[in-house]
Amino acid sequence: MMELRQLRYFVTLAETLHFGRAAERLHITQPPLSRQIAALEATLGTPLFERHSRSVAMTPAGEQFLDHARRLLSDLELAVHATRMAADAAHRELRIGFTMYAAWNLLPGLVRRYGDAYPADDLTLNETLPRDLQQALMTGRVDVGISFPLLIGGSLCYRPLYREPLCAVLPQDHPRAGDARLAVAALARESFVTFPASTAPTLHEAVMTCCRRARFEPKVRLETHLQQTIVNLVAAGLGVALVPDSMRRIRLPGAVFLPLDDSPAIEQGIYWHPHNTNPALADFLADAGH
């Protein structure tokens, strides 16, 4: 008989592809992890992983089973949360996951309007990276996510709410820092401070597209996960960057923000799981549409 813990162990190993790291994340040792994965494979009648001396890879059967396992765990988390909410109908809670960028544009207005309309509800805000937000929504750790478009299929619902251009960030002593506007091509010889594609794929692609339209590939000097850190590194004179226009609200000394002559539009919106029955979520979605 398949056990719930086996599904959790399997998904964690599939995400890490390393028995040691998976065991550490699960707060167990490697032997019980190996035993439970082997028991799950025996139950299913097929290997889920290819084990090599220094690596682990998923089999085609394992890749197929991963989608189903994640869906089962997600539905269970949502069921548990919905049951607890139903047991205490007078208590309502809404958990919002958001990326740092949303804190500079969408998030404050959405939270303020909802708080004014439903002052008795508990609001929990969880800042996260775009790459982690999908899993939080799928597993029910958050009810709604505010982010750039995520690279997912149809497993989550999405509603666009906000669009803005990119802008350039230069050190204040840069020769072009006094310009009113900037052509992206003027940065072709500069060193860039940016973020890895794994952190925010759609935003990363927008930055690459902006540079490629100007017929150059950006020369990346430093990579970091947070836009605020990017701006701070630019202010320290370590390079230039392209960031969403709302980041200019940081007003960090040493950093100069300039509008671009030609920039792709950066979209943000809200995500939610279609099976989430939290009544507070339904009210939030209705309020966000106004």
C-alpha positions as CSV (number, residue, x, y, z in Angstrom):
1,M,0.0,0.0,0.0
2,M,1.4,3.4,-1.0
3,E,2.0,5.8,1.9
4,L,1.7,9.6,2.0
5,R,5.2,10.0,3.3
6,Q,6.5,8.0,0.3
7,L,4.9,10.6,-2.0
8,R,6.5,13.4,-0.1
9,Y,9.9,11.6,-0.1
10,F,9.6,11.0,-3.8
11,V,8.8,14.6,-4.7
12,T,11.6,15.9,-2.6
13,L,14.1,13.5,-4.2
14,A,12.8,14.4,-7.6
15,E,13.4,18.1,-6.9
16,T,16.9,17.6,-5.5
17,L,18.1,14.5,-7.5
18,H,20.4,13.9,-4.5
19,F,19.7,11.5,-1.7
20,G,21.8,13.5,0.8
21,R,20.2,16.8,0.1
22,A,16.7,15.3,0.0
23,A,17.2,13.6,3.4
24,E,18.5,16.9,4.8
25,R,15.4,18.7,3.6
26,L,13.2,16.1,5.0
27,H,15.1,16.0,8.3
28,I,15.7,12.3,8.1
29,T,18.8,10.2,7.3
30,Q,19.5,8.6,4.0
31,P,18.8,4.9,4.8
32,P,15.0,5.4,5.6
33,L,14.7,7.6,2.5
34,S,16.3,5.0,0.3
35,R,14.0,2.3,1.8
36,Q,10.8,4.2,1.3
37,I,11.7,5.1,-2.3
38,A,12.5,1.4,-3.0
39,A,9.2,0.4,-1.4
40,L,7.3,3.0,-3.5
41,E,9.0,1.6,-6.7
42,A,8.0,-1.9,-5.6
43,T,4.4,-0.9,-5.2
44,L,4.3,0.8,-8.6
45,G,6.2,-2.1,-10.2
46,T,8.7,0.2,-12.0
47,P,11.9,2.1,-11.2
48,L,11.4,5.9,-10.7
49,F,15.0,6.8,-10.5
50,E,18.3,5.7,-12.2
51,R,20.9,5.5,-9.5
52,H,24.5,6.1,-10.4
53,S,27.6,6.3,-8.2
54,R,27.5,10.1,-7.9
55,S,24.2,11.1,-9.4
56,V,20.5,10.4,-9.5
57,A,18.3,10.8,-12.6
58,M,14.6,10.3,-13.1
59,T,13.2,7.6,-15.4
60,P,10.4,8.4,-17.8
61,A,8.0,6.6,-15.5
62,G,9.3,8.8,-12.6
63,E,8.8,12.0,-14.6
64,Q,5.2,10.9,-15.4
65,F,4.5,10.0,-11.8
66,L,5.9,13.3,-10.5
67,D,3.1,15.4,-11.9
68,H,0.5,13.1,-10.3
69,A,2.3,13.0,-7.0
70,R,2.5,16.8,-6.8
71,R,-1.2,17.0,-7.7
72,L,-2.2,14.5,-5.0
73,L,-0.1,16.3,-2.3
74,S,-1.5,19.7,-3.5
75,D,-5.1,18.4,-3.3
76,L,-4.5,17.0,0.2
77,E,-3.0,20.3,1.5
78,L,-6.0,22.2,0.1
79,A,-8.4,19.7,1.6
80,V,-6.8,20.0,5.0
81,H,-6.9,23.8,4.9
82,A,-10.5,23.9,3.7
83,T,-11.6,21.5,6.5
84,R,-9.9,23.6,9.1
85,M,-11.5,26.7,7.8
86,A,-14.9,25.0,7.8
87,A,-14.5,23.9,11.4
88,D,-14.1,27.5,12.4
89,A,-16.4,29.4,10.0
90,A,-16.1,32.6,12.1
91,H,-12.3,32.7,11.5
92,R,-11.1,33.6,8.0
93,E,-7.5,33.7,6.9
94,L,-5.9,34.6,3.6
95,R,-2.3,33.8,2.8
96,I,-0.7,35.9,0.1
97,G,2.6,34.9,-1.5
98,F,4.4,37.7,-3.4
99,T,7.6,38.5,-5.1
100,M,9.7,41.4,-4.0
101,Y,8.8,43.4,-7.1
102,A,5.1,43.3,-6.2
103,A,5.8,45.1,-3.0
104,W,6.7,48.2,-5.0
105,N,3.5,48.2,-7.1
106,L,0.6,45.8,-6.8
107,L,0.8,44.4,-3.3
108,P,0.1,47.5,-1.1
109,G,-3.1,48.5,-3.0
110,L,-4.5,45.0,-3.0
111,V,-3.8,44.4,0.7
112,R,-5.2,47.8,1.7
113,R,-8.4,47.4,-0.2
114,Y,-9.0,43.9,1.1
115,G,-8.2,44.9,4.6
116,D,-10.6,47.8,4.4
117,A,-13.4,45.5,3.1
118,Y,-12.7,42.6,5.4
119,P,-11.0,44.0,8.6
120,A,-11.8,40.9,10.7
121,D,-9.8,38.5,8.3
122,D,-6.3,37.5,9.1
123,L,-3.8,38.4,6.3
124,T,-0.5,36.5,6.1
125,L,2.1,37.9,3.7
126,N,4.9,35.6,2.5
127,E,7.7,37.1,0.3
128,T,9.3,34.5,-2.0
129,L,11.1,34.1,-5.3
130,P,9.0,33.5,-8.5
131,R,10.5,30.1,-8.9
132,D,9.2,29.0,-5.4
133,L,5.8,30.6,-5.7
134,Q,4.3,28.0,-7.9
135,Q,5.1,25.2,-5.5
136,A,3.6,27.2,-2.6
137,L,0.4,27.6,-4.5
138,M,0.2,24.0,-5.6
139,T,0.8,22.7,-2.1
140,G,-1.7,25.1,-0.5
141,R,0.9,27.0,1.5
142,V,-0.5,30.2,0.1
143,D,-3.9,31.0,-1.3
144,V,-3.0,33.6,-3.8
145,G,0.3,34.6,-5.5
146,I,1.4,38.0,-6.9
147,S,4.1,37.6,-9.5
148,F,5.4,38.0,-13.1
149,P,3.9,35.2,-15.3
150,L,5.2,31.8,-14.2
151,L,6.3,29.2,-16.7
152,I,3.5,26.7,-15.9
153,G,0.8,24.9,-17.7
154,G,-2.9,25.1,-16.9
155,S,-2.7,23.9,-13.3
156,L,-3.1,27.4,-11.8
157,C,-5.5,30.3,-12.7
158,Y,-3.9,33.6,-13.6
159,R,-5.3,37.2,-14.0
160,P,-3.0,40.0,-15.3
161,L,-3.3,43.3,-13.3
162,Y,-0.3,45.5,-14.0
163,R,2.1,46.3,-16.8
164,E,5.3,48.4,-16.7
165,P,8.4,48.9,-18.8
166,L,12.0,48.2,-17.9
167,C,14.3,51.0,-16.9
168,A,18.1,51.3,-16.8
169,V,20.0,51.6,-13.5
170,L,23.4,53.3,-13.7
171,P,26.0,54.4,-11.1
172,Q,25.6,58.1,-10.4
173,D,29.1,58.8,-11.8
174,H,28.4,57.0,-15.1
175,P,28.9,59.3,-18.2
176,R,25.2,58.8,-19.2
177,A,23.7,59.3,-15.7
178,G,22.7,62.8,-16.6
179,D,20.7,61.8,-19.7
180,A,16.9,62.3,-19.7
181,R,16.4,58.9,-21.5
182,L,18.7,56.1,-22.7
183,A,18.8,53.9,-25.7
184,V,19.6,50.3,-24.7
185,A,22.3,50.1,-27.3
186,A,24.3,52.6,-25.3
187,L,24.9,49.9,-22.8
188,A,26.3,47.3,-25.2
189,R,29.9,47.6,-23.9
190,E,28.9,47.7,-20.2
191,S,29.1,45.0,-17.6
192,F,25.7,44.0,-16.3
193,V,24.5,43.0,-12.9
194,T,21.5,40.7,-13.3
195,F,19.8,37.6,-12.0
196,P,19.9,33.9,-13.1
197,A,17.1,32.8,-15.4
198,S,16.0,30.2,-12.8
199,T,15.0,32.9,-10.4
200,A,12.4,34.8,-12.6
201,P,12.4,33.3,-16.1
202,T,9.9,35.7,-17.7
203,L,11.7,38.8,-16.4
204,H,15.1,37.4,-17.4
205,E,13.8,36.8,-20.9
206,A,12.4,40.4,-21.1
207,V,15.9,41.8,-20.2
208,M,17.6,39.5,-22.8
209,T,15.0,40.5,-25.4
210,C,15.5,44.2,-24.7
211,C,19.3,43.8,-25.3
212,R,18.9,41.6,-28.3
213,R,16.6,44.1,-30.0
214,A,19.6,46.5,-29.7
215,R,21.8,43.8,-31.3
216,F,24.0,42.8,-28.4
217,E,24.2,40.1,-25.7
218,P,24.7,41.6,-22.2
219,K,28.1,40.9,-20.7
220,V,27.1,39.6,-17.2
221,R,29.5,40.5,-14.4
222,L,27.5,39.5,-11.4
223,E,24.3,37.6,-10.7
224,T,22.1,37.8,-7.6
225,H,18.5,36.7,-6.9
226,L,17.0,40.0,-5.6
227,Q,16.4,43.2,-7.6
228,Q,17.1,45.4,-4.6
229,T,20.5,43.8,-4.3
230,I,21.1,44.4,-8.0
231,V,20.3,48.1,-7.5
232,N,22.6,48.2,-4.5
233,L,25.5,46.7,-6.5
234,V,25.0,49.1,-9.4
235,A,25.1,52.0,-6.9
236,A,28.4,50.7,-5.7
237,G,29.8,51.0,-9.2
238,L,29.9,47.3,-10.1
239,G,28.0,47.5,-13.3
240,V,24.7,48.6,-14.9
241,A,21.3,46.8,-14.9
242,L,17.8,46.7,-16.4
243,V,15.0,46.4,-13.8
244,P,11.2,46.9,-13.7
245,D,10.4,50.6,-13.7
246,S,8.7,50.5,-10.3
247,M,12.1,49.7,-8.7
248,R,13.0,53.4,-9.1
249,R,11.0,53.9,-5.9
250,I,13.9,52.5,-3.9
251,R,15.7,55.9,-4.3
252,L,19.0,54.3,-3.3
253,P,21.9,56.9,-3.0
254,G,24.4,56.3,-5.8
255,A,21.9,54.7,-8.2
256,V,20.4,56.6,-11.1
257,F,17.3,55.3,-12.9
258,L,16.7,56.3,-16.6
259,P,13.7,55.5,-18.8
260,L,14.5,53.5,-21.9
261,D,13.6,54.5,-25.5
262,D,12.3,51.0,-26.3
263,S,11.4,48.5,-23.7
264,P,9.1,45.4,-23.6
265,A,6.2,45.6,-21.2
266,I,6.6,43.6,-18.0
267,E,3.4,42.1,-16.7
268,Q,2.4,41.1,-13.2
269,G,-0.8,39.5,-12.0
270,I,-2.3,37.2,-9.4
271,Y,-2.3,33.3,-9.3
272,W,-4.5,30.9,-7.5
273,H,-5.3,27.2,-7.4
274,P,-8.7,26.4,-9.0
275,H,-9.5,23.9,-6.3
276,N,-8.9,26.3,-3.4
277,T,-12.3,26.7,-1.7
278,N,-11.2,29.3,0.9
279,P,-14.1,31.8,0.9
280,A,-11.6,34.6,1.7
281,L,-9.8,33.9,-1.6
282,A,-13.1,34.3,-3.5
283,D,-13.6,37.7,-1.9
284,F,-10.0,38.7,-2.6
285,L,-10.4,37.8,-6.3
286,A,-13.7,39.8,-6.5
287,D,-12.1,42.8,-4.8
288,A,-9.0,42.6,-7.0
289,G,-11.1,42.8,-10.1
290,H,-12.3,46.3,-9.2
